Amino acid sequence: MNWLPNDLPSFLWGMLVALAGLIASGFLKEAGKDFWVHLKKKLFPPPPPPPEDVQVDLRFEPTMYKPRDCLWARHESVSRYQAEGYTFYPHPSNGGRCIRGYGREQSYLMVKPNEVRGQ
């Protein structure tokens, strides 16, 4: 039994086709990964970033809610107010949180729970 090919051109063509198949399969594998990443971005887009906070001055008056339904909460008390159901007052320009003060004196404008917009 002879293991060597009798027809050298057929053997070389077979090797060339096998090599092309190996290269193509590696290329298609990588292209499939890139396609999946692209498809995943299209099907499941990342959520938009939250709006940036807006620094307001001390005379800022809320207009979307009644002023008596809003309060300025110090930064260390925000989580407690959120647990009680308070929400952040959205700034009219971009919907971000209203902040006044800097550093340790920073306060956020918050709205009481279950309040509706308008006066």
C-alpha positions, 0 to 999 in steps of 0.5 A, spaced: 500 500 500 502 506 497 501 512 502 504 517 497 499 521 492 500 518 485 498 524 482 502 530 484 497 536 481 491 533 484 495 533 491 497 540 491 490 542 489 487 539 495 493 542 499 491 549 496 484 548 497 485 545 505 489 551 506 484 556 503 479 553 507 483 554 514 484 561 512 477 562 510 474 559 517 479 563 521 477 569 517 469 568 518 470 566 525 473 573 526 468 576 522 462 573 525 465 576 532 465 583 529 458 582 526 455 579 533 458 585 536 455 590 531 448 586 531 448 586 539 449 594 539 443 595 534 438 590 537 440 592 545 443 599 545 446 602 551 442 606 555 443 614 554 447 617 559 443 621 565 443 628 564 448 632 567 446 636 574 445 643 573 448 648 578 443 653 580 443 660 585 440 661 591 434 664 589 432 659 584 424 657 585 421 651 582 416 652 577 414 645 575 411 643 582 408 647 587 414 650 591 411 647 598 412 640 595 419 641 594 425 642 599 433 642 599 436 636 601 443 636 604 447 631 600 448 627 606 441 626 607 439 625 599 439 617 600 434 617 606 429 622 602 430 617 596 428 611 601 422 615 603 419 616 596 422 623 594 425 624 587 429 629 584 426 636 581 428 636 574 431 642 571 427 645 566 433 646 561 435 639 561 432 635 566 438 634 570 438 634 578 438 642 581 444 643 585 446 649 589 452 650 593 459 646 593 462 641 596 460 639 603 455 645 603 451 642 597 444 641 596 439 637 591 432 640 590 427 634 591 420 633 590 415 630 595 412 623 594 406 622 589 406 630 587 404 632 580 406 637 576 403 644 575 400 648 580 
